[in-house]
Amino acid sequence: MESNTITLKNGEGNIGVVQIADDVVSMIASLAAAEVEGVSSLTGKVTNELMGRVGMKKLTRGVRVDLLDNLVTINLSVVLEYGYSIPQTCKKVQEKVKSSVENMTGLTVEDVNIRIAAVSMPKGK
């Protein structure tokens, strides 16, 4: 198995192997989190921020995926919009990310951990 890939195998009548790159799981998680009302954006490390400014944006910034024994742990770093309940918004993000990743990949998501990096203020305030 290549590094940074998740391998799925079919039990009976195996006709091949499906490999899912970590970046694919990260992208699914990122898109799912962004769909939740109250999430302004995901944010990554300083190097990701700088790369984004020079035109090398990655949809997966602010997302880290860890795999252990076919259990996936997803860590998100998000910017929330001002005025939304942090606990309620985070719960919605966790549910949305978990269901999206599990439905699209067949993997089991054990944890979705969220770090609030900032709160986005409305323009003009």
Secondary structure, 3 states (H helix, E strand, C coil): CCCCEEEEECCCCCCCEEEEEHHHHHHHHHHHHHCCCCEEEECCCHHHHHHHHCCCCCCCCCEEEEEECCEEEEEEEEEEECCCCHHHHHHHHHHHHHHHHHHHHCCEEEEEEEEEEEEECCCCC
